[in-house]
Amino acid sequence: MERSDIHTCIGLNINAFLSLAPGTLIEQGQSREFYIQKFSEDRAFGIFNGDWVLRLNLDHMYTSPGFLGLLVLLALSLIACTSTRQFPLVKVARRYTLLLLLLELFI
């Protein structure tokens, strides 16, 4: 699969949005004790406790290397998709516009 494929862009977008979900549900940037205390009795989403929140970097996920790497991949994919698909269309459109202008001059 090409890096400039639109399906790759869509897949990266879905991954980015899904990885944003825990960051919106779990408070960001709090102290270690906050997460241990808040998620000690009941498990977050029924899956993990405060220790797992810290291990998975969910306490600062918007600045975690994994999330930032995903955003970089998304940006690169969008740039590749734009450059391989849109710029050739602009060249064709410019030629077509030039042709129309020349026809108007002679008509």
Stockholm file with secondary structure:
# STOCKHOLM 1.0

chainA/1-107         MERSDIHTCIGLNINAFLSLAPGTLIEQGQSREFYIQKFSEDRAFGIFNGDWVLRLNLDHMYTSPGFLGLLVLLALSLIACTSTRQFPLVKVARRYTLLLLLLELFI
#=GR chainA/1-107 SS CCTTCHHHHHHHHHHHHHHHHHHHHSCSSCCHHHHHHHTTSSCBTTTBCHHHHHHTTTTSGGGSHHHHHHHHHHHHHHHHHHHHHHHHHHHHHHHHHHHHHHHHHHC
#=GC SS_cons         CCTTCHHHHHHHHHHHHHHHHHHHHSCSSCCHHHHHHHTTSSCBTTTBCHHHHHHTTTTSGGGSHHHHHHHHHHHHHHHHHHHHHHHHHHHHHHHHHHHHHHHHHHC
//
